[in-house]
Amino acid sequence: MERIRVFPARHLWARMCLSVLAAAALVCLLCGGVTALTALTAGPRQTIGMALFSVVFSGWLLYSGGLQKRRLRTMRAALRAKDTVDAADPENAGGATAGDLAARPSP
């Protein structure tokens, strides 16, 4: 049963990663197109400014996307570890701490 539940999640994750990469590539391509059109219609000063902006913006986009992906992976790993602990100890399900367990009345 675990296999059936995990497969769609993995499939969705792979599709999401591909769509994020495609979106980042499209934004970089659009920035390059705007820079090329600026080079055709404006002077060298504006072209250099637009090229610099495009490079910095694309770099920031890729960096922050990678950072967010790492954060999501860390959170997913933490949630999986919590699910494993909860499954191993049904008495402690829900994330009860040692203090909560000590305050619980004994049956």
C-alpha positions as CSV (number, residue, x, y, z in Angstrom):
1,M,0.0,0.0,0.0
2,E,2.9,2.3,0.8
3,R,4.2,1.9,-2.8
4,I,0.9,3.0,-4.2
5,R,0.7,6.1,-2.1
6,V,4.3,7.2,-2.7
7,F,4.3,6.8,-6.5
8,P,1.9,9.7,-7.4
9,A,3.8,12.0,-5.0
10,R,7.1,11.2,-6.8
11,H,5.5,11.6,-10.2
12,L,4.0,15.0,-9.2
13,W,7.4,16.1,-7.8
14,A,9.2,15.2,-11.0
15,R,6.5,17.1,-13.1
16,M,6.8,20.1,-10.8
17,C,10.6,20.2,-11.1
18,L,10.4,20.1,-14.9
19,S,7.8,22.9,-15.0
20,V,9.9,25.1,-12.7
21,L,13.0,24.5,-14.9
22,A,10.9,25.3,-18.0
23,A,9.6,28.5,-16.4
24,A,13.1,29.6,-15.4
25,A,14.4,28.9,-18.9
26,L,11.5,30.9,-20.4
27,V,12.2,33.9,-18.1
28,C,15.9,33.8,-19.0
29,L,15.0,33.6,-22.7
30,L,12.6,36.6,-22.4
31,C,15.3,38.6,-20.6
32,G,17.7,37.8,-23.5
33,G,15.1,38.8,-26.0
34,V,14.5,42.1,-24.3
35,T,18.2,42.7,-24.2
36,A,18.5,42.0,-27.9
37,L,15.7,44.3,-28.8
38,T,17.2,47.0,-26.6
39,A,20.5,46.5,-28.5
40,L,18.6,47.0,-31.8
41,T,16.6,50.1,-30.8
42,A,18.6,51.9,-28.1
43,G,22.2,53.0,-27.6
44,P,25.1,51.0,-26.1
45,R,24.6,52.5,-22.7
46,Q,21.0,51.2,-22.4
47,T,22.0,47.9,-23.9
48,I,24.8,47.3,-21.3
49,G,22.4,48.3,-18.5
50,M,19.8,45.9,-19.8
51,A,22.3,43.1,-20.2
52,L,23.6,43.6,-16.7
53,F,20.1,43.6,-15.3
54,S,19.2,40.4,-17.2
55,V,22.3,38.6,-16.0
56,V,21.8,39.6,-12.4
57,F,18.1,38.9,-12.5
58,S,18.6,35.4,-14.1
59,G,21.3,34.6,-11.6
60,W,19.2,35.6,-8.7
61,L,16.2,33.6,-10.0
62,L,18.3,30.4,-10.4
63,Y,20.0,30.9,-7.0
64,S,16.8,31.5,-5.1
65,G,15.0,28.6,-6.9
66,G,17.8,26.2,-5.8
67,L,17.6,27.6,-2.3
68,Q,13.9,27.1,-2.1
69,K,14.2,23.5,-3.5
70,R,16.8,22.7,-0.8
71,R,14.5,24.0,1.9
72,L,11.6,22.0,0.5
73,R,13.7,18.8,0.5
74,T,14.8,19.5,4.1
75,M,11.2,19.9,5.2
76,R,10.1,16.8,3.4
77,A,12.9,14.8,5.0
78,A,11.9,16.2,8.4
79,L,8.3,15.3,7.9
80,R,9.2,11.8,6.7
81,A,11.3,11.3,9.8
82,K,8.4,12.5,12.0
83,D,6.0,10.1,10.3
84,T,8.5,7.3,10.9
85,V,8.7,8.1,14.6
86,D,4.9,8.4,14.9
87,A,4.4,5.1,13.1
88,A,7.0,3.4,15.3
89,D,5.6,4.8,18.6
90,P,1.7,5.1,18.3
91,E,1.7,6.2,22.0
92,N,3.6,9.4,21.0
93,A,1.7,10.1,17.8
94,G,1.1,13.8,17.2
95,G,4.5,14.9,18.3
96,A,4.1,14.8,22.1
97,T,7.3,15.7,24.0
98,A,8.7,14.1,27.1
99,G,7.2,16.8,29.2
100,D,3.7,16.2,27.7
101,L,4.1,12.5,28.4
102,A,5.1,13.1,32.0
103,A,2.1,15.3,32.6
104,R,-0.3,12.7,31.1
105,P,-2.2,10.9,33.9
106,S,-1.4,7.2,34.1
107,P,-4.2,4.7,33.4
